[in-house]
């Protein structure tokens, strides 16, 4: 029997799916499972599960006192783990009787105050954690990470000679110098003014992504979390309320707390009738609440549309401008809606964000409409 020659230019045949080798699952760079931690009788962290993939940035977002910094300290080994497990690259480093010291975890830390050594210059601070490296490699690695953070020309400067943003980048360079698989950031921009914070966090995000390190970051600033994070875990009272991408949390909040954490919102109380809640702006669908049940409607200011009074159709409701302020890229308009037309409820004060310059005079009559995608109904 003669063999059929294969075309050398044709792609190789795909392997039989039934006999293909399964791809090895890549373990999370950092995994925290079932974490519970109390200070005396106060349960600070209650059942936290967080995974951070290699190269991913995950933010723990929540108000002060919600337990997010405690989670970070437990991951770093700065607090003794009471319950649960901490894994790094598929290797358990805490829990089940194991408690690896912080210096042996291979995790980079950046604190709120940067904690730079005042008696060491920038290079000395950056290579401080490389004591076990050969001298030449220490210097080369220090120069490499200083290039990453754009501070090569400041290698000989001392911390007191640097701006806040430069100190922050030195702290990040020091954390990245040992080539950690995971970097932990604790409110790293809290000490910077608004303009500097915007610039520095952009630089830090690029550095983190280029380094390939996974990052778990703590912040109470929702805009900062949305800017930095691939995923966000919103915390309240020691627990994670919701995890997801910034878009998921902003567009699909699970409750009013999460919705309000991502910017100012209008709250309107009402009752479900026929599957909807009547509001001063319009009716909002409430498919998951029973008829007669009280409801809270959360409406984002950018989800309210202002129309000239003359364009008002019967289905639109009227209001009166109380004041308007230009905030730069948007204008914030205060509108009061009083009982009129089909709306018979009490007067409601609304904040409306309008793109660009829109400054109607106080007393101007307007009609308003609602974007359903920016309105959410929850049980109170």
C-alpha positions as CSV (number, residue, x, y, z in Angstrom):
1,X,0.0,0.0,0.0
2,X,1.4,3.4,-0.9
3,X,1.5,6.2,1.6
4,X,-0.1,9.5,0.8
5,X,2.4,12.4,1.1
6,X,1.2,15.3,3.1
7,X,1.4,18.9,1.9
8,X,4.4,20.5,3.8
9,X,2.6,23.8,3.6
10,X,-0.6,22.6,5.2
11,X,-1.2,23.1,9.0
12,X,-0.8,20.0,11.2
13,X,-3.9,18.1,12.0
14,X,-5.5,18.9,15.3
15,X,-5.2,16.2,17.9
16,X,-8.1,14.1,18.7
17,X,-10.2,16.0,21.3
18,X,-10.8,12.8,23.2
19,X,-7.1,12.2,23.7
20,X,-5.8,15.8,23.9
21,X,-3.6,16.7,26.9
22,X,-5.5,18.9,29.4
23,X,-4.0,22.3,29.9
24,X,-2.6,22.8,33.4
25,X,-4.6,25.3,35.4
26,X,-2.5,28.3,36.5
27,X,-3.0,28.8,40.2
28,X,-3.8,32.3,41.5
29,X,-0.8,34.4,42.4
30,X,-2.5,35.1,45.7
31,X,-5.5,33.3,47.3
32,X,-7.2,34.1,50.6
33,X,-9.9,31.5,51.7
34,X,-12.3,31.6,54.6
35,X,-10.4,34.4,56.3
36,X,-11.9,35.4,59.7
37,X,-10.1,37.7,62.2
38,X,-11.2,39.3,65.5
39,X,-9.7,41.9,67.7
40,X,-11.0,41.0,71.1
41,X,-14.8,40.7,70.7
42,X,-14.8,42.7,67.5
43,X,-15.0,40.6,64.3
44,X,-12.9,42.7,61.9
45,X,-12.9,40.2,59.0
46,X,-15.7,37.6,58.6
47,X,-15.4,35.0,55.9
48,X,-13.3,36.7,53.2
49,X,-12.5,34.9,49.9
50,X,-10.3,36.7,47.4
51,X,-8.2,35.5,44.4
52,X,-5.7,37.5,42.5
53,X,-4.5,36.1,39.2
54,X,-0.9,36.6,37.9
55,X,-0.6,40.1,36.5
56,X,-4.1,41.1,37.8
57,X,-4.9,44.2,40.0
58,X,-7.6,43.6,42.5
59,X,-8.9,46.4,44.8
60,X,-10.5,46.0,48.2
61,X,-12.8,48.9,48.4
62,X,-14.8,50.1,51.4
63,X,-15.3,52.7,54.1
64,X,-12.9,53.1,57.0
65,X,-13.2,50.4,59.5
66,X,-14.6,47.8,57.1
67,X,-11.7,45.4,57.6
68,X,-9.9,45.9,54.2
69,X,-6.5,46.9,55.7
70,X,-6.7,43.9,58.1
71,X,-7.1,41.6,55.1
72,X,-4.0,43.1,53.5
73,X,-2.0,42.7,56.8
74,X,-3.0,39.1,57.0
75,X,-1.9,38.5,53.4
76,X,1.4,40.1,54.2
77,X,1.9,38.2,57.5
78,X,1.9,41.3,59.6
79,X,-1.0,39.9,61.6
80,X,-1.1,36.3,62.8
81,X,-3.8,34.4,60.9
82,X,-6.6,33.2,63.2
83,X,-8.8,31.3,60.7
84,X,-8.6,30.5,57.0
85,X,-5.8,30.0,54.6
86,X,-3.4,32.2,52.5
87,X,-1.9,30.7,49.4
88,X,0.9,32.1,47.2
89,X,1.4,30.6,43.7
90,X,-0.4,27.4,44.8
91,X,1.7,27.1,48.0
92,X,0.0,27.6,51.3
93,X,1.9,30.2,53.4
94,X,-0.5,30.6,56.3
95,X,-3.3,28.5,57.9
96,X,-3.5,24.9,59.1
97,X,-0.8,25.4,61.6
98,X,1.5,27.2,59.2
99,X,2.5,30.8,59.5
100,X,5.3,31.9,57.1
101,X,7.1,35.0,58.4
102,X,6.6,38.2,56.3
103,X,10.2,38.3,55.1
104,X,9.9,34.8,53.7
105,X,6.6,35.2,51.8
106,X,8.1,37.0,48.7
107,X,5.5,39.7,48.8
108,X,6.2,43.4,48.1
109,X,4.6,46.0,50.4
110,X,3.8,49.7,49.9
111,X,2.3,51.4,52.9
112,X,0.4,54.7,53.2
113,X,3.4,56.6,54.6
114,X,5.9,54.8,52.2
115,X,8.2,54.0,55.2
116,X,11.4,55.1,53.5
117,X,14.7,55.0,55.4
118,X,15.7,58.7,55.9
119,X,19.4,57.9,56.3
120,X,19.6,56.0,52.9
121,X,19.5,57.6,49.5
122,X,17.0,56.4,46.8
123,X,19.3,53.6,45.6
124,X,19.9,52.5,49.1
125,X,16.2,52.3,49.8
126,X,15.4,50.5,46.6
127,X,18.1,47.7,47.1
128,X,17.6,47.4,50.9
129,X,15.7,44.1,50.5
130,X,18.3,42.6,48.2
131,X,20.9,41.8,50.9
132,X,21.3,38.2,49.7
133,X,22.0,39.3,46.1
134,X,25.6,39.7,44.7
135,X,26.6,43.3,44.9
136,X,26.7,43.8,41.1
137,X,23.3,42.3,40.6
138,X,21.9,44.4,43.4
139,X,23.0,47.6,41.7
140,X,21.8,46.5,38.3
141,X,18.4,45.6,39.7
142,X,18.2,48.9,41.5
143,X,18.9,50.8,38.3
144,X,16.4,48.6,36.4
145,X,13.5,49.4,38.8
146,X,14.4,53.0,39.0
147,X,14.1,53.2,35.2
148,X,10.7,51.5,35.5
149,X,9.4,54.3,37.9
150,X,11.2,57.1,36.0
151,X,13.6,58.1,38.8
152,X,17.0,57.2,37.5
153,X,18.2,60.8,38.0
154,X,17.3,60.7,41.7
155,X,19.3,57.6,42.7
156,X,21.6,59.7,44.9
157,X,18.9,61.9,46.5
158,X,17.5,61.4,50.0
159,X,13.8,61.0,50.8
160,X,13.5,64.5,52.3
161,X,14.6,65.9,49.0
162,X,11.8,64.2,47.0
163,X,8.2,65.2,46.4
164,X,5.4,63.1,47.7
165,X,4.9,61.5,44.3
166,X,8.6,60.7,44.0
167,X,8.6,59.1,47.4
168,X,5.6,57.0,46.5
169,X,7.4,55.7,43.3
170,X,10.6,55.0,45.4
171,X,8.5,52.9,47.7
172,X,7.0,51.0,44.7
173,X,10.5,50.5,43.2
174,X,11.7,49.0,46.6
175,X,8.7,46.7,46.7
176,X,9.3,45.5,43.1
177,X,13.1,45.1,43.4
178,X,13.0,41.5,44.7
179,X,10.8,40.5,41.8
180,X,7.8,39.6,44.0
181,X,4.9,37.6,42.5
182,X,2.5,39.7,44.6
183,X,2.5,43.4,45.5
184,X,0.3,44.7,48.3
185,X,-0.6,48.4,48.3
186,X,-2.3,50.1,51.3
187,X,-3.9,53.4,50.4
188,X,-0.8,54.3,48.5
189,X,-2.1,57.7,47.2
190,X,-3.8,59.0,50.3
191,X,-1.1,61.5,51.0
192,X,-1.0,63.1,47.6
193,X,-3.0,66.1,46.3
194,X,-5.6,65.5,43.7
195,X,-3.6,66.5,40.6
196,X,-0.5,64.6,41.7
197,X,-2.5,61.6,42.6
198,X,-4.0,61.3,39.2
199,X,-0.6,61.4,37.5
200,X,1.1,59.1,40.0
201,X,-1.5,56.4,39.9
202,X,-1.4,56.3,36.1
203,X,2.4,55.8,36.3
204,X,2.0,53.1,39.0
205,X,-0.6,51.2,37.0
206,X,1.8,51.1,34.0
207,X,4.6,49.9,36.2
208,X,2.6,47.2,37.8
209,X,1.3,45.9,34.4
210,X,4.8,45.9,32.9
211,X,6.2,44.1,35.9
212,X,3.8,41.2,35.6
213,X,3.2,41.1,39.4
214,X,-0.2,40.5,40.8
215,X,-1.5,43.3,43.0
216,X,-3.9,43.5,45.9
217,X,-4.7,47.1,46.8
218,X,-6.7,48.7,49.5
219,X,-8.6,52.0,49.0
220,X,-11.7,53.9,50.1
221,X,-11.8,55.9,46.9
222,X,-14.1,54.3,44.3
223,X,-12.7,56.3,41.4
224,X,-9.2,55.2,42.3
225,X,-10.4,51.6,42.4
226,X,-12.1,51.8,39.0
227,X,-9.0,53.4,37.5
228,X,-6.6,50.8,38.9
229,X,-8.4,47.6,39.2
230,X,-9.2,44.7,36.9
231,X,-11.6,43.5,39.6
232,X,-13.0,45.2,42.7
233,X,-14.3,43.6,46.0
234,X,-16.6,46.0,47.9
235,X,-16.4,45.4,51.6
236,X,-18.7,46.4,54.5
237,X,-18.5,45.3,58.1
238,X,-15.8,42.8,57.5
239,X,-17.5,41.0,54.6
240,X,-17.4,41.3,50.8
241,X,-20.7,42.6,49.6
242,X,-20.0,42.2,45.8
243,X,-17.0,41.3,43.6
244,X,-16.7,42.0,39.9
245,X,-15.2,44.2,37.2
246,X,-15.6,48.0,37.6
247,X,-18.3,48.0,34.9
248,X,-20.2,45.2,36.6
249,X,-20.2,46.9,40.0
250,X,-21.2,50.3,38.5
251,X,-23.9,49.0,36.2
252,X,-25.2,46.1,38.2
253,X,-24.9,46.9,42.0
254,X,-26.5,44.3,44.3
255,X,-27.7,46.8,46.8
256,X,-28.0,50.5,47.5
257,X,-24.7,50.5,49.5
258,X,-22.7,49.4,46.5
259,X,-24.6,51.7,44.1
260,X,-23.9,54.7,46.4
261,X,-20.2,53.8,46.8
262,X,-19.5,54.5,43.2
263,X,-20.6,58.1,43.3
264,X,-23.4,60.4,44.5
265,X,-26.9,59.0,44.0
266,X,-30.5,60.2,44.5
267,X,-32.7,58.2,46.8
268,X,-36.4,58.0,46.4
269,X,-38.7,55.9,48.6
270,X,-41.8,54.3,47.1
271,X,-43.9,51.2,46.9
272,X,-44.2,48.5,44.3
273,X,-47.5,48.6,42.4
274,X,-48.0,46.4,39.3
275,X,-44.3,45.5,39.1
276,X,-43.1,49.1,39.1
277,X,-42.2,51.9,41.5
278,X,-43.6,55.4,40.7
279,X,-41.0,58.1,41.1
280,X,-41.0,61.9,40.4
281,X,-39.0,61.2,37.3
282,X,-41.0,58.2,36.0
283,X,-41.9,54.6,36.7
284,X,-39.0,52.2,37.4
285,X,-39.4,48.5,36.9
286,X,-39.1,46.3,40.1
287,X,-39.3,42.8,38.7
288,X,-37.8,41.2,41.9
289,X,-40.0,42.8,44.5
290,X,-43.6,41.9,45.4
291,X,-46.5,44.2,44.9
292,X,-47.2,46.4,47.9
293,X,-43.6,46.0,49.1
294,X,-41.8,49.3,50.0
295,X,-38.8,50.0,47.8
296,X,-35.8,52.3,47.6
297,X,-35.0,53.7,44.1
298,X,-31.4,54.7,43.6
299,X,-30.9,57.1,40.6
300,X,-27.5,58.3,39.5
301,X,-27.3,62.1,38.8
302,X,-26.1,61.4,35.3
303,X,-29.2,59.1,34.7
304,X,-31.6,62.1,34.9
305,X,-32.2,64.0,31.7
306,X,-33.3,67.6,31.7
307,X,-35.6,68.8,28.9
308,X,-36.9,72.3,28.1
309,X,-40.3,72.9,29.6
310,X,-41.8,73.4,26.1
311,X,-40.8,69.9,25.0
312,X,-42.5,68.2,27.9
313,X,-44.8,65.4,26.9
314,X,-47.5,64.0,29.1
315,X,-45.3,61.2,30.4
316,X,-42.6,63.5,31.6
317,X,-42.7,65.2,34.9
318,X,-41.9,68.8,35.8
319,X,-39.5,70.4,38.2
320,X,-37.9,73.7,39.1
321,X,-34.2,74.5,39.1
322,X,-33.0,75.6,42.5
323,X,-29.3,76.2,41.6
324,X,-26.7,75.1,39.1
325,X,-22.9,74.8,39.4
326,X,-20.2,74.3,36.8
327,X,-17.8,71.5,37.9
328,X,-15.6,71.5,34.9
329,X,-16.5,68.7,32.5
330,X,-20.1,68.6,33.9
331,X,-22.6,70.9,35.4
332,X,-24.5,69.9,38.6
333,X,-28.1,71.1,38.6
334,X,-30.3,71.0,41.7
335,X,-34.0,70.3,40.7
336,X,-37.0,70.1,43.0
337,X,-40.0,68.1,41.7
338,X,-43.3,68.9,43.4
339,X,-46.6,67.0,43.2
340,X,-48.2,67.7,39.9
341,X,-49.7,65.8,37.0
342,X,-49.7,62.0,37.7
343,X,-47.1,62.4,40.5
344,X,-48.9,62.9,43.8
345,X,-46.0,62.2,46.2
346,X,-44.1,64.7,48.3
347,X,-41.6,67.1,46.7
348,X,-38.3,65.5,45.9
349,X,-34.9,67.2,45.6
350,X,-32.7,65.7,42.9
351,X,-29.1,66.3,41.8
352,X,-28.6,66.1,38.0
353,X,-25.3,65.9,36.2
354,X,-25.3,67.4,32.7
355,X,-22.2,67.2,30.3
356,X,-20.5,70.5,29.6
357,X,-21.8,73.9,30.6
358,X,-25.5,74.0,31.5
359,X,-26.4,76.7,34.0
360,X,-30.1,77.5,34.0
361,X,-31.2,80.3,36.3
362,X,-32.9,79.4,39.6
363,X,-36.6,79.2,39.2
364,X,-36.4,77.8,35.6
365,X,-39.1,75.3,34.9
366,X,-37.9,72.1,33.3
367,X,-39.1,68.7,32.5
368,X,-37.1,65.6,33.4
369,X,-36.8,62.1,32.1
370,X,-35.1,59.0,33.4
371,X,-32.5,56.6,32.0
372,X,-33.6,53.1,33.2
373,X,-30.0,51.8,33.0
374,X,-28.9,54.3,35.6
375,X,-31.8,53.6,38.0
376,X,-31.9,50.7,40.5
377,X,-34.6,49.4,42.8
378,X,-33.8,47.6,46.1
379,X,-35.8,46.5,49.1
380,X,-35.2,49.2,51.8
